[in-house]
């Protein structure tokens, strides 16, 4: 039982630091918070958290290993992910988004479904995330770790990921934060677009 606690603590700690590191998911939440407000940003956060379950399932049933060992599959997912991030980044660059658009013009909002899908696909179409969870499971999970325990780990990481980005969404849409960054909305919006495009390029030209 003590070994199980140590295993869980190790996995949870590594995952938490990884989640808090800036990446495509962070950039998407920043974009959603500025462009569409707290509610839709939180829904996007839940999509990101749900996407974690896909990577965990890949690892649990061996699909992650298949993807990592298949150059075709890995590159196929990598290209899809790069195209998707590039598309979102380009939209951020060309959209004329005003900071309070989501308040003054509700018809310009994304739907809840599209917001969820945005977060979900951003996470799922990142093969680096699959490799991260694959390495996490390969180095920490043992033959004695049951499927039910592995599933519990996956649910924990999914919940923590969603919660982290929900908290981030709340912080970014806080009244005091809004007041401070309102003048720089366009710059941040364009900057986020550039960051997403950079992530897309890095993903596209990265080696397995």
N, C-alpha and C positions, 0 to 999 in steps of 0.2 A: 504493500500500500504506500509506503514511503517513497519507493521508486516511482510510483505513479504520480505522486504529488510533485516530485522533482522533475519528472518528464513534462508534466503540464506547466509547471512554473517556467521551465526553460523555453518551451514552445511559445507560451503566452508572452514572455518577455521579448523574445526575438521578433515575434510578429508585431507587437506593439510598436517597437522602434521602427520597424519597416513601414508600418501604416503611417506613422507620424512624419516619415521622410517625404519631402516634396516630390511629387511625380505627376503623371497625367491626371490621376483622380483628384489631386489637390487643385490642379489648374481648372478642371471642370467645375468643381464646387465654387471656386472663386468666380468663374464666369457666370454660373447660375445665380449666385448670390447677388452679384452686381446687376445682372440683366433681368432677372425674374423674381427676385425676392426670396424671403425665408421659406415659405411653404414649399415651393417647387424645388428649391435647393435641398431641403430635407428629403423630399421624395426622391431626388436624384441620389442622395446619400444612401437611401435604402436600396436603391438599385445597385449601387457599388457594393454594399454589404452582401446582397443576394448573389452578385457575381462571384464572390469568394467561394460560395458553395460549389460552383461549377469546377473550379480548380481543385477543391478538396476532393470532389467525387472522382475527378481524373486521377488523382493520386491514389485514392482508396482502391480503385478497381483497375489500376495499371495503365490507364489511358495516358496519364502524364508521361510515363516511360515510353510509350509508343510514340507520342508526339515528339519527345526530346530526341529519340533515336531515329526518327524519320525526317530526313532533310526536307522532303517534299511537304509533309504536313506542317512542320515547323515554319517553313518559309511561307506557306500558303496563309497560315494564321497571322504570321508577322506582316505580310503584305496587306491583308485585310485590316489589321489593326492600324498600320501606318496610314492607309488611305482614309480610314475613319477619323483618326486624329487630325490628319491634314485637312479634311473637310470641315471639321468643327473649328479648327484654328483659322482657316480661311474665312469662315462665316463671321468669326469674331473680329477679323480685320476689316471686313467690308460693311458690317452692319453699323448703322447709325443709331446706336443705343443710348438713350438718355437714362440717367440713373433712376428716375422715378417713373419710367415707362410702365413698369408692372403695377404701379398704383394708379396712374392717371389714364392709362389706356389698357384695361384688362383684356381687350380683344387681341392684343399683341402677345399675350402670354402663350407659352407652351402648354399643352395639356398635361395632366398628371401622368398619363400613360407614356407620353413622349419623354417627359422628364425622367421617369423611372427607367425607361429603355436607354436613355442617354448614359446614365450611370452604369447600368448593367453591361451594355456593350463596350463601354470604355474599359471596364475591368476585364471582361471575358476575352476581348480581342487583344489582350496583351500577353503574348506567349512567355514574356519574361516573368509574369506573375505565376504562370504554371510551373516554370522552372524553379521559382523561389519556393513554392509549396512542395514541389517534388523533392528539392534538396532538404527542406525542413523535415518532411516526413521520412526521407531516407536516412537522415542522420540522427533523428530523435526517436522515431517510432521503432519499436522492436517487434520481433515475432510474437512476443507475449502480449502485445497490445491488441485487444479485441477490436473488432469492427465497430461495436457499439461505442467504445471509448474513442476511437478515431473519429466517429461521427460527432460525438460530443465536442471534441476538439474543434472540428469544423464549424459547428454551430456557434461555439464560443468566439472563434475568430471572425465569423460573419457578423455576429452581434457587435463585437468590439469595433470592427471596421465601420459598420453603419453608425454606431453611436459616436465615434470620433468625428466623422464627417457631418453628422447632425449637429454636434457641438460647434464645429467649425462654421457651419452655416448660420447658427444662432449668433456666434461672435461677429461674423462678417456683416450681419444685418442688424447688429445692435445700434441703437439710436446714436450713441456717442461715436461709434466707429463710422457710421454713415455721415455724420457731420464732418468728421475729419477728412474722409476720402472723397466726399461728394465732388470737389473741384477737380479731382484727378481721375474721375470715372473713365473718360475716354482713353486716357493714357493707360490705365490699368487694363481696360478692355482690349486695347490693341496689343499691349504687352502680353496679356494672356494668350491671345491668338498666336503671337510669335513663339511663345513658349511651347504651345501645343504643336506647332509646325516643327519646331526643333526636336521635340520628342518623337514626332512622326519620322523625321529624317534619321534620327539616332536609331530608332527601332528598325527602320528599313535597311540600314547599312550595318547593323550590328551582326556580329558572328554568333552562332549558336553557342 
